[in-house]
Amino acid sequence: MAEWYAVRTRAKGEREAQRQLERAGFEAYLPQYRIERYNRRQRVRRVTALCLFPRYLFVRLERLEETSRVLACAPVLELLPGRPHLPQPIPAEDVLALRQAEARQLLDDTDAARRLRGETTRNTLAALRKRLGGKPVRIAAGPFTSFAGTVEAVESLNRLRVLLDLFGRPTPVELEPGQVEELAA
């Protein structure tokens, strides 16, 4: 039965080691994630693929005797845990979980991956401040239900300071964002 083993490679030699191992007939897996960087000079966003475990990749071996063929690949230094110990197999479920997470873009930090995961910019503090700061709102829950007011400040993702007109003067009240409804300006 084939088992997965972790392989340590030369620094920045993971991709070359993967190519050589696949050329030698082994199944190799290099977990990667993508990040999005903004180049201010060129005003473009660039997506870069990086190794999840720098200097390491996984190789699937039928027999432990094949280690000499794996070590014959130039960028490969050793099978883990390393000399003088015998290589220890990695559970196949762990490698499968990594592959599935990579396929579903759970490891990626790009706009496309965030949209795929359902993460939106509505949940960030800057977006909340921009959306609600100084805007008229109506209280939807709590002791001041149906009162109208103006958002004075967005202090955190969980707290707003709203000015309500109570007894003829503006009174600051702290509320959660879920307790207010935006009014059309």
C-alpha positions as CSV (number, residue, x, y, z in Angstrom):
1,M,0.0,0.0,0.0
2,A,1.4,3.4,-1.0
3,E,2.0,5.9,1.8
4,W,2.9,9.6,1.9
5,Y,6.2,10.8,3.3
6,A,7.5,14.3,4.0
7,V,10.7,15.2,2.0
8,R,13.0,18.1,2.9
9,T,14.5,19.9,-0.1
10,R,17.1,22.6,-0.7
11,A,16.0,26.1,0.1
12,K,13.7,27.4,-2.7
13,G,14.1,24.0,-4.4
14,E,10.6,22.6,-3.8
15,R,9.2,23.1,-7.3
16,E,12.3,21.6,-8.9
17,A,12.2,18.7,-6.5
18,Q,8.6,18.1,-7.4
19,R,9.3,18.1,-11.1
20,Q,12.2,15.7,-10.8
21,L,10.3,13.3,-8.5
22,E,7.4,13.3,-11.0
23,R,9.8,12.7,-13.8
24,A,11.2,9.7,-11.9
25,G,7.7,8.2,-11.7
26,F,6.7,9.3,-8.1
27,E,3.5,11.1,-7.1
28,A,4.6,14.3,-5.4
29,Y,2.5,17.0,-3.8
30,L,3.6,20.5,-3.0
31,P,1.0,22.4,-0.9
32,Q,0.8,26.0,-2.1
33,Y,-1.3,29.1,-1.3
34,R,-1.8,32.3,-3.3
35,I,-1.5,35.8,-2.0
36,E,-2.4,39.0,-3.8
37,R,0.1,41.9,-3.7
38,Y,-0.5,45.4,-5.0
39,N,2.4,47.0,-7.0
40,R,2.0,50.8,-6.4
41,R,4.4,51.8,-9.1
42,Q,2.7,49.8,-11.8
43,R,-0.8,50.1,-10.2
44,V,-1.6,46.4,-10.7
45,R,-2.5,43.5,-8.4
46,R,-0.3,40.4,-8.8
47,V,-1.2,37.0,-7.5
48,T,1.8,35.0,-6.3
49,A,1.9,31.3,-5.4
50,L,4.0,30.5,-2.3
51,C,4.8,27.2,-0.6
52,L,2.7,26.4,2.4
53,F,5.7,24.5,4.0
54,P,8.9,26.1,2.7
55,R,11.6,23.5,1.9
56,Y,9.1,20.6,2.3
57,L,6.9,18.5,0.0
58,F,5.1,15.2,0.1
59,V,5.9,12.1,-2.0
60,R,4.0,8.9,-2.2
61,L,6.0,5.7,-2.1
62,E,4.9,2.1,-2.7
63,R,7.8,0.6,-0.7
64,L,10.2,2.1,1.7
65,E,13.0,0.6,-0.4
66,E,12.4,3.3,-3.0
67,T,13.9,6.0,-0.8
68,S,17.3,5.7,-2.5
69,R,15.6,6.7,-5.8
70,V,13.9,9.6,-4.1
71,L,17.2,10.8,-2.6
72,A,18.9,10.5,-6.0
73,C,16.9,13.6,-7.1
74,A,19.3,16.5,-6.7
75,P,17.1,19.0,-4.8
76,V,15.9,16.4,-2.3
77,L,18.0,16.3,0.9
78,E,16.2,13.7,3.1
79,L,13.0,12.0,4.0
80,L,11.7,13.0,7.5
81,P,12.4,12.6,10.4
82,G,15.9,12.2,9.0
83,R,19.0,10.2,9.8
84,P,19.6,7.9,11.8
85,H,15.8,7.3,12.0
86,L,13.6,5.5,9.4
87,P,11.2,7.8,7.5
88,Q,7.8,8.0,9.1
89,P,4.7,7.9,6.9
90,I,2.2,10.9,7.0
91,P,-1.4,9.9,7.4
92,A,-3.1,10.0,4.0
93,E,-6.1,11.8,5.5
94,D,-3.8,14.8,6.4
95,V,-2.5,15.0,2.8
96,L,-6.0,14.7,1.4
97,A,-7.3,17.4,3.8
98,L,-4.5,19.7,2.6
99,R,-5.4,19.0,-1.1
100,Q,-9.0,19.7,-0.5
101,A,-8.3,22.9,1.4
102,E,-6.1,24.0,-1.5
103,A,-8.7,23.1,-4.1
104,R,-11.4,25.1,-2.2
105,Q,-8.9,28.0,-1.9
106,L,-9.2,28.0,1.9
107,L,-5.5,28.8,2.2
108,D,-5.5,31.7,-0.3
109,D,-5.4,35.4,0.5
110,T,-6.8,36.8,-2.7
111,D,-10.0,38.7,-3.6
112,A,-11.3,35.9,-5.7
113,A,-10.7,33.4,-2.8
114,R,-12.4,35.6,-0.3
115,R,-15.4,36.0,-2.6
116,L,-15.5,32.2,-3.1
117,R,-15.5,31.7,0.7
118,G,-18.3,34.3,1.2
119,E,-16.1,36.8,3.0
120,T,-17.1,40.4,2.2
121,T,-15.7,43.8,3.0
122,R,-18.9,44.6,4.8
123,N,-17.4,42.9,7.9
124,T,-14.3,45.1,8.2
125,L,-14.1,48.1,10.6
126,A,-13.0,50.5,7.9
127,A,-16.0,49.5,5.7
128,L,-18.4,49.8,8.6
129,R,-17.1,53.3,9.4
130,K,-17.4,54.4,5.8
131,R,-20.9,52.9,5.5
132,L,-22.4,54.1,8.8
133,G,-20.3,57.1,10.0
134,G,-22.5,60.2,10.2
135,K,-25.5,58.4,8.6
136,P,-29.1,58.5,9.9
137,V,-30.2,55.2,11.5
138,R,-33.3,53.8,13.2
139,I,-33.0,51.6,16.3
140,A,-34.4,48.1,15.5
141,A,-33.9,46.4,18.9
142,G,-33.4,47.2,22.5
143,P,-35.0,49.8,24.8
144,F,-34.9,52.6,22.2
145,T,-36.7,50.6,19.5
146,S,-38.1,52.8,16.7
147,F,-36.1,55.9,17.8
148,A,-34.2,57.7,15.0
149,G,-30.7,58.9,15.4
150,T,-27.3,59.6,13.8
151,V,-24.2,57.5,14.0
152,E,-21.6,59.6,15.8
153,A,-18.8,57.0,15.8
154,V,-18.0,53.4,15.0
155,E,-15.8,52.3,17.8
156,S,-15.4,48.7,16.9
157,L,-17.1,46.0,14.9
158,N,-19.4,45.4,17.8
159,R,-20.1,48.9,19.1
160,L,-21.6,52.1,17.6
161,R,-22.1,55.4,19.3
162,V,-25.5,56.8,18.1
163,L,-26.9,60.3,19.0
164,L,-30.6,60.1,19.9
165,D,-32.8,63.1,20.4
166,L,-34.0,62.4,24.0
167,F,-35.9,65.1,25.9
168,G,-35.0,67.8,23.4
169,R,-31.2,67.3,23.4
170,P,-28.8,64.9,21.6
171,T,-27.8,61.9,23.9
172,P,-25.1,59.5,23.0
173,V,-26.1,55.8,23.2
174,E,-23.8,52.8,22.6
175,L,-25.4,50.0,20.5
176,E,-24.4,47.0,18.5
177,P,-24.5,47.2,14.7
178,G,-27.3,44.6,14.6
179,Q,-29.5,46.8,16.7
180,V,-29.7,49.6,14.0
181,E,-31.2,49.9,10.6
182,E,-29.8,52.2,8.0
183,L,-32.2,54.9,6.7
184,A,-32.1,56.2,3.2
185,A,-30.4,59.6,3.3
